[in-house]
């Protein structure tokens, strides 16, 4: 993984010194909150309902074990003993004291981490596939490109104050695991007929108030023009993106307003002037960065499939975990393991300090000291020997990290919602917990099969509800918390925006609503048909009809109406 050089260390050190003085002036009253706000946001610090929240950048989701241990230390000494992994592969702390934040940033810097550009109208954390470098279907490892983009975009003076925040993703595999279609800018690795590496470029994706799937504006961009073409895109957006209305300031609104074809024309025109400029990516620079992502010292192992199959035959619980949470690796004898942060009763994405230390130990023992954070708010050990899977499973299970539900109903994606976020209209975590508890039967979940359930506490869509097979959005109705349901959303190669089924529901009704939706699926599905396939085949109408057919009575108050 990438290591800081002297320039990285110096930049982060100077930023912390600046910020420490800014905090001092805020605490002394020299700076008012409105003056301090843009300064703290530049360092990833938000003021939420009960306390400050600090968002720490995890570039392309890659972590060293020492960094995870530092996360644990921060959780114990500066928060309430836990952290929360987000859908953008970062980690957040929800109970931070302002006066302690300079010390926290110094601790992060000691393990080559920071919180820069995790907020504000700038280029945010660069994300990618959590299986990059090890996926069996990978075309090219995208991590060097993601790191090059991170270095180029950090403190870029021209793009420090964009019309709105800007999110970039990379995908290097056949299967899109980076949710590229809902990013402001996304690069998918492709090869031309000559075998040269390049990118298919997509712009204008996003969720929020106006969910839109991105548009392809270039089918093949040579890799040496990755940064120059990005610069052209950013210049067009920076010049013509709206600044008069925060809700219409994202690049997706500009692309939609003028059309993808016209946007592409303007980008190509801008690119003509800078195409061979100083940002051209040379082979020397690419190779310099790529050396940080060289494969670890894999052993020559025979494929352990037969022995693994025998272990699964002997232990059905282990077999269930392998079938769900273990994925094929490109190197014979190794496997990719997902550690679930979705145990019933725990908010999705939350991890305790004790678990952080434990996971760091697992990484050292089983996976070359590295971890990955996923878009689905789980953690990955990318390089586990097949012969060590059983031992790893036993240890992970003892620490509540082996729930075999990857891709199933209770593998819920969920934002912090109204319990913490000042922007939220409704709570997300209690809804996720209520649904998980109602369907906490693994046999039932395995029978239902693959299904993505995403929950957001407000229209900003941090829980990615628009692309959930089942999406739940918290809404405010006359001061009360209600929940809108959509069906048919999806991410990946067949990305889609879900369709709202009808009027919203109260919190206590949500588990029953999900139950009715699943009843329709079970009734209508064909053999081996996934939930999303059934929705696409029969449409939303049958689900809507059944959900609203009879009122859903409150479990604690039989006289209350079902919906409004």
C-alpha positions in Angstrom: 0.0 0.0 0.0 1.0 3.6 -0.5 3.5 5.1 2.0 3.9 8.8 2.7 6.9 10.5 1.4 8.6 13.7 2.8 6.1 15.9 1.0 3.1 14.1 2.4 4.4 14.3 5.9 5.2 18.0 5.6 1.8 18.9 4.1 -0.1 17.1 6.8 2.1 18.4 9.6 1.6 22.0 8.4 -2.1 21.5 8.1 -2.4 20.2 11.7 -0.4 23.2 12.9 -2.8 25.6 11.1 -5.8 23.8 12.4 -4.5 23.7 16.0 -4.3 27.5 16.0 -7.8 27.7 14.4 -9.2 25.6 17.2 -7.4 27.7 19.8 -9.0 30.8 18.4 -12.4 29.2 18.3 -12.2 28.1 21.9 -11.0 31.6 23.0 -13.9 33.3 21.2 -11.6 35.0 18.6 -13.5 33.0 15.9 -17.2 32.8 15.8 -18.9 29.5 14.7 -19.8 30.9 11.3 -16.1 31.8 10.8 -14.8 28.5 12.1 -17.2 26.3 10.2 -15.4 26.4 6.8 -12.1 25.8 8.6 -13.3 22.7 10.5 -15.0 21.3 7.5 -11.7 21.4 5.6 -10.5 19.0 8.3 -13.4 16.6 8.2 -15.1 18.0 11.4 -18.9 18.3 11.4 -21.2 19.6 14.1 -24.0 17.2 14.6 -27.0 16.8 16.9 -25.1 16.0 20.1 -21.4 16.4 19.4 -18.8 16.9 16.7 -18.3 14.1 14.2 -14.9 13.5 12.6 -14.7 11.8 9.2 -11.3 10.2 8.5 -10.2 9.5 5.0 -9.4 5.9 4.0 -8.1 6.3 0.5 -9.7 3.6 -1.8 -10.7 1.7 1.4 -7.2 0.3 2.0 -5.9 0.0 5.6 -2.8 -1.3 7.3 -3.1 -3.1 10.6 -1.3 -0.3 12.5 -3.9 2.2 11.1 -6.7 0.1 12.4 -5.1 -0.1 15.8 -4.9 3.7 15.8 -8.6 3.8 15.0 -9.1 1.7 18.1 -7.0 4.1 20.2 -9.0 7.1 19.0 -12.3 5.3 19.7 -11.3 4.5 23.2 -9.7 7.7 24.2 -11.6 10.3 22.2 -15.0 8.8 21.4 -17.4 6.3 23.0 -15.4 3.2 22.2 -16.5 2.6 18.6 -16.3 4.0 15.1 -18.6 3.8 12.1 -17.5 2.7 8.6 -19.4 4.6 5.8 -20.5 3.8 2.2 -17.5 5.8 0.9 -15.0 3.5 2.6 -14.2 6.1 5.3 -14.6 5.9 9.1 -16.5 8.4 11.3 -16.4 9.1 15.0 -19.7 10.6 16.4 -18.8 11.8 19.9 -15.7 14.1 19.5 -14.7 17.0 21.7 -13.5 20.0 19.7 -10.5 20.7 21.9 -9.2 17.1 21.4 -9.3 17.2 17.6 -5.8 18.5 16.9 -4.4 15.7 19.1 -6.5 13.2 17.1 -5.2 14.5 13.8 -1.6 14.2 15.1 -2.3 10.6 16.0 -3.7 9.9 12.6 -0.6 11.6 10.9 1.6 9.3 12.9 0.2 6.3 10.9 0.0 8.2 7.6 -3.7 9.2 7.7 -5.7 12.4 7.8 -9.2 13.9 7.5 -8.4 16.4 4.7 -11.1 16.8 2.0 -13.6 14.5 3.7 -15.9 17.4 3.6 -16.5 20.6 1.7 -17.0 21.5 -1.9 -13.9 19.7 -3.2 -12.8 16.4 -4.6 -13.6 13.9 -1.8 -12.0 10.5 -1.0 -11.2 8.5 -4.1 -13.0 5.1 -3.9 -12.7 1.8 -5.7 -13.5 -1.9 -5.6 -12.7 -3.5 -2.2 -11.3 -6.6 -4.0 -8.9 -4.7 -6.1 -5.6 -6.5 -6.7 -7.0 -9.9 -5.8 -10.3 -10.3 -7.6 -10.6 -13.2 -9.9 -12.3 -11.1 -12.6 -9.9 -8.2 -12.4 -8.7 -6.7 -15.7 -6.2 -4.3 -14.2 -5.5 -3.3 -10.6 -7.0 0.3 -10.3 -5.3 1.2 -7.0 -2.2 3.0 -8.6 -4.6 5.1 -10.6 -6.7 5.9 -7.6 -3.6 6.9 -5.7 -2.4 9.1 -8.6 -5.8 10.8 -8.6 -5.6 11.3 -4.8 -2.3 13.0 -5.0 -3.3 15.2 -7.9 -6.6 16.2 -6.3 -5.4 16.9 -2.8 -5.0 20.7 -2.2 -5.5 21.3 -6.0 -5.8 25.1 -5.9 -8.1 25.3 -8.9 -10.6 22.9 -7.5 -10.7 23.7 -3.8 -14.0 25.5 -4.0 -16.2 23.8 -6.5 -19.9 24.4 -6.9 -20.5 21.3 -4.8 -18.8 18.2 -3.5 -17.3 15.9 -6.1 -16.9 12.1 -5.9 -14.6 10.0 -8.1 -14.6 6.1 -8.3 -12.5 3.6 -10.2 -13.4 0.1 -11.3 -10.9 -2.4 -12.7 -12.9 -5.6 -12.9 -15.6 -7.2 -15.1 -18.1 -6.8 -12.3 -18.6 -3.2 -11.1 -18.2 -3.3 -7.3 -17.5 0.4 -7.0 -21.0 1.8 -7.7 -19.5 3.8 -10.6 -22.9 4.8 -12.1 -23.8 7.0 -9.1 -20.5 9.0 -8.9 -19.9 12.5 -10.2 -17.0 11.0 -12.2 -16.1 7.3 -12.7 -13.3 5.5 -14.6 -13.8 1.9 -15.7 -10.6 0.1 -16.9 -10.9 -1.2 -20.5 -8.4 -2.4 -23.1 -8.5 -1.5 -26.7 -7.9 -3.8 -29.7 -4.1 -3.3 -29.3 -4.3 -4.4 -25.6 -3.5 -0.9 -24.4 -5.0 0.1 -21.0 -7.4 3.0 -20.9 -10.7 4.0 -19.3 -14.3 4.3 -20.1 -15.3 7.7 -18.6 -18.7 8.3 -17.0 -19.9 11.6 -15.6 -23.0 13.0 -13.9 -24.1 10.2 -11.7 -25.4 10.8 -8.2 -28.1 10.3 -5.7 -29.6 12.9 -3.3 -32.7 14.9 -4.3 -32.2 14.2 -8.0 -31.0 10.6 -8.4 -29.3 10.1 -11.9 -27.2 7.4 -13.4 -24.0 8.7 -15.0 -23.5 9.1 -18.8 -20.5 7.7 -20.7 -18.8 10.6 -22.5 -15.7 8.7 -23.7 -15.4 5.0 -24.5 -11.6 4.9 -24.4 -9.3 7.3 -22.7 -5.6 6.4 -22.9 -4.2 6.1 -19.4 -1.6 8.8 -19.9 -4.4 11.3 -20.2 -6.2 10.3 -17.0 -5.4 13.6 -15.2 -5.5 15.9 -18.2 -9.0 14.7 -19.1 -10.1 14.9 -15.5 -8.8 18.5 -15.4 -10.9 19.4 -18.5 -14.0 17.9 -16.9 -13.4 19.8 -13.6 -12.8 23.1 -15.5 -16.1 22.8 -17.4 -18.0 22.0 -14.2 -16.2 24.6 -12.1 -17.1 27.3 -14.7 -20.7 26.3 -15.5 -21.9 24.4 -12.5 -24.6 26.4 -10.6 -23.6 28.2 -7.4 -26.9 30.0 -6.8 -28.7 26.9 -5.5 -27.1 24.2 -3.4 -29.6 21.7 -4.5 -28.8 22.2 -8.1 -25.0 22.5 -7.9 -23.8 19.0 -8.5 -22.3 18.1 -11.9 -25.3 15.8 -12.6 -27.6 18.8 -12.9 -25.2 20.5 -15.4 -24.9 17.3 -17.5 -28.7 16.9 -17.4 -29.3 20.5 -18.3 -27.1 20.7 -21.4 -27.1 17.0 -22.3 -24.2 14.5 -22.1 -23.3 15.0 -25.7 -22.9 18.8 -25.3 -21.0 18.3 -22.0 -18.6 15.9 -23.7 -18.1 18.4 -26.6 -17.1 21.2 -24.1 -14.8 18.8 -22.2 -13.1 17.8 -25.5 -12.7 21.4 -26.4 -11.2 22.3 -23.1 -9.0 19.2 -23.2 -7.4 20.3 -26.5 -5.6 23.1 -24.8 -4.1 20.9 -22.0 -4.0 17.4 -23.5 -0.2 17.2 -23.5 0.4 19.5 -20.6 2.3 18.9 -17.3 -0.4 16.7 -15.9 0.2 14.0 -18.6 0.8 10.7 -16.8 4.2 9.3 -17.7 5.2 5.7 -17.5 7.9 6.7 -15.0 5.3 8.2 -12.6 2.9 5.4 -13.0 5.6 2.8 -12.3 6.7 4.8 -9.2 3.2 4.7 -7.7 2.5 1.1 -8.9 5.5 -0.2 -6.9 3.5 0.5 -3.7 0.9 -2.0 -4.8 3.1 -4.9 -5.7 1.6 -8.3 -4.8 2.6 -9.6 -1.3 4.8 -12.6 -0.9 2.3 -15.3 -1.8 3.3 -18.9 -1.2 3.0 -21.5 -3.9 0.0 -23.4 -2.7 -2.1 -26.1 -4.2 -5.8 -25.3 -4.6 -7.3 -26.3 -1.3 -10.8 -26.8 -2.6 -11.1 -30.4 -1.7 -10.0 -30.0 1.9 -12.2 -26.9 2.2 -15.2 -28.9 0.9 -14.6 -31.6 3.5 -14.5 -29.0 6.3 -17.8 -27.6 5.1 -19.3 -31.0 4.9 -18.4 -31.6 8.6 -19.6 -28.2 9.8 -22.7 -26.6 8.3 -22.3 -23.3 10.1 -18.8 -23.0 8.6 -20.2 -24.0 5.2 -22.8 -21.3 5.4 -20.1 -18.7 6.1 -17.8 -19.8 3.3 -20.7 -19.8 0.8 -21.6 -16.2 1.7 -18.6 -14.4 3.0 -15.7 -16.0 1.1 -14.9 -15.1 -2.5 -12.5 -16.5 -5.1 -9.0 -15.2 -5.2 -6.8 -14.8 -8.3 -4.0 -16.7 -6.7 -4.4 -20.5 -6.2 -4.8 -21.5 -2.6 -5.9 -18.1 -1.3 -9.4 -16.6 -0.7 -11.0 -13.2 -0.1 -12.9 -13.0 3.3 -15.5 -10.4 4.3 -15.9 -9.8 8.0 -19.5 -8.7 8.6 -20.3 -5.6 10.6 -24.0 -6.5 10.4 -24.6 -8.7 13.5 -28.2 -8.3 14.6 -28.5 -5.7 17.4 -25.5 -3.7 16.2 -25.9 -0.6 14.0 -24.7 -1.4 10.5 -21.1 -0.3 9.9 -20.3 0.1 13.6 -17.2 -1.5 15.1 -16.0 -1.4 18.7 -12.4 -0.5 19.7 -11.9 -4.1 20.9 -13.0 -5.4 17.5 -10.7 -3.0 15.7 -7.7 -4.3 17.6 -8.9 -7.9 17.0 -9.3 -7.3 13.3 -5.8 -5.7 13.1 -4.5 -8.9 14.7 -6.3 -11.0 12.2 -4.8 -9.0 9.3 -1.3 -9.5 10.7 -1.8 -13.3 11.1 -3.9 -14.1 8.0 -3.6 -11.3 5.4 -0.2 -9.7 5.2 -1.2 -6.9 7.6 -3.8 -5.3 5.3 -7.5 -4.7 5.5 -10.1 -3.1 3.2 -13.3 -1.2 4.0 -16.3 -1.8 1.7 -19.1 0.3 0.2 -21.4 -2.0 2.1 -19.9 -1.1 5.4 -18.1 -4.3 6.0 -14.3 -5.2 6.2 -12.3 -7.5 4.0 -9.2 -9.6 4.6 -8.0 -10.0 1.0 -5.3 -12.6 1.1 -6.3 -15.5 3.4 -4.9 -19.0 2.8 -7.7 -21.5 2.1 -6.2 -23.8 4.7 -6.6 -21.2 7.4 -10.2 -20.3 6.7 -11.6 -22.5 9.4 -9.4 -21.1 12.1 -10.1 -17.6 11.0 -13.8 -18.3 11.0 -13.7 -19.6 14.6 -11.9 -16.5 15.8 -14.1 -14.1 13.9 -17.2 -15.8 15.2 -16.1 -15.4 18.8 -15.8 -11.7 18.3 -19.1 -11.1 16.5 -17.7 -10.7 13.0 -18.7 -13.8 11.2 -22.4 -13.4 10.5 -22.9 -15.3 7.2 -25.2 -12.7 5.6 -23.1 -11.0 2.9 -25.5 -9.9 0.2 -28.6 -11.1 2.2 -31.5 -9.2 3.7 -29.7 -8.3 7.0 -26.6 -7.1 5.3 -28.3 -3.7 5.5 -26.6 -0.5 4.3 -27.5 2.3 6.7 -26.5 5.9 7.4 -26.3 7.2 11.0 -29.6 9.0 10.5 -31.4 11.1 13.0 -29.7 9.6 16.0 -26.6 11.7 15.1 -26.9 13.7 11.9 -28.3 17.2 12.0 -29.5 16.9 8.4 -31.6 13.8 8.9 -35.4 13.9 8.8 -35.7 10.5 10.6 -33.8 7.8 12.4 -32.2 5.1 10.3 -30.5 2.8 12.8 -33.7 1.7 14.7 -35.4 0.8 11.4 -32.4 -1.3 10.4 -32.3 -3.0 13.8 -36.1 -3.7 13.7 -35.9 -5.3 10.3 -32.8 -7.3 11.2 -34.4 -8.6 14.4 -37.7 -9.5 12.6 -35.8 -11.5 9.9 -33.0 -12.9 12.1 -33.3 -16.4 10.7 -30.5 -17.4 8.5 -32.4 -20.3 6.9 -35.1 -17.8 5.9 -32.5 -15.3 4.6 -30.7 -17.9 2.5 -34.0 -19.0 1.1 -34.8 -15.4 0.1 -31.4 -15.1 -1.5 -29.5 -12.1 -2.7 -31.2 -8.8 -1.8 -29.9 -5.3 -1.1 -31.8 -3.2 1.5 -30.5 0.3 1.9 -31.7 3.0 4.4 -31.1 6.8 4.4 -32.3 9.2 7.1 -32.7 12.0 4.6 -32.7 12.9 0.9 -28.9 13.3 0.9 -28.9 9.5 0.5 -25.8 8.7 2.5 -27.3 5.2 2.8 -27.6 4.8 -1.0 -31.4 4.0 -0.7 -31.9 5.0 -4.4 -29.9 1.9 -5.5 -31.1 -0.6 -3.0 -33.3 -3.4 -4.3 -35.4 -2.2 -1.4 -34.8 1.4 -0.5 -36.0 3.2 2.6 -35.9 7.0 3.0 -36.7 8.8 6.2 -39.0 11.8 5.6 -40.5 14.5 7.8 -44.3 14.7 8.0 -45.6 17.4 10.2 -42.8 16.9 12.6 -43.1 13.2 12.7 -40.7 10.5 11.3 -42.1 8.5 8.3 -40.5 6.3 5.8 -40.8 6.1 2.0 -40.2 2.8 0.3 -38.8 2.2 -3.2 -38.2 -1.0 -5.2 -36.0 -2.0 -8.1 -32.8 0.0 -7.4 -29.5 -1.7 -8.0 -25.8 -1.0 -8.2 -23.1 -2.7 -10.3 -23.2 -3.6 -14.0 -27.0 -3.2 -14.1 -27.4 -0.1 -12.0 -30.9 1.3 -11.6 -32.8 3.9 -9.6 -35.6 2.5 -7.5 -39.3 3.5 -7.9 -41.3 4.8 -5.0 -44.2 2.4 -4.3 -46.6 4.9 -2.6 -47.3 6.8 0.5 -44.9 6.6 3.5 -45.1 4.5 6.6 -44.5 5.0 10.3 -41.5 3.5 12.0 -43.3 0.6 13.6 -44.9 -0.5 10.4 -41.6 -0.9 8.4 -40.8 -4.5 9.4 -44.4 -5.6 8.3 -44.0 -3.6 5.1 -40.8 -5.5 4.3 -42.5 -8.8 5.2 -45.3 -8.1 2.7 -42.8 -7.2 0.0 -41.0 -10.5 0.5 -44.3 -12.4 0.5 -45.0 -11.1 -3.0 -41.5 -12.1 -4.1 -41.8 -15.6 -2.7 -45.2 -16.0 -4.4 -44.1 -14.6 -7.8 -40.5 -15.7 -8.2 -39.4 -18.4 -10.6 -36.7 -21.0 -9.8 -33.4 -19.4 -9.0 -34.7 -15.9 -9.6 -33.3 -13.1 -7.5 -35.5 -10.5 -5.9 -34.3 -7.8 -8.3 -35.0 -10.1 -11.2 -38.6 -10.6 -10.1 -39.1 -6.9 -9.6 -37.8 -6.2 -13.1 -40.0 -8.9 -14.6 -43.4 -8.1 -12.9 -42.8 -4.4 -12.0 -43.6 -2.5 -8.8 -47.4 -2.7 -9.1 -48.0 -6.2 -7.6 -45.9 -5.3 -4.6 -47.7 -2.0 -4.1 -51.1 -3.6 -4.4 -50.3 -6.2 -1.7 -48.5 -3.8 0.7 -51.4 -1.3 0.7 -54.2 -3.9 0.4 -55.1 -3.9 4.1 -54.0 -1.5 6.8 -51.0 -2.4 8.8 -52.0 -2.2 12.5 -49.6 -1.1 15.1 -48.3 -4.0 17.1 -48.7 -1.9 20.3 -51.8 -0.1 19.3 -54.3 -2.0 17.1 -56.3 1.1 16.5 -53.6 3.1 14.6 -53.8 3.3 10.8 -51.2 1.7 8.6 -50.2 4.4 6.3 -50.9 8.0 5.3 
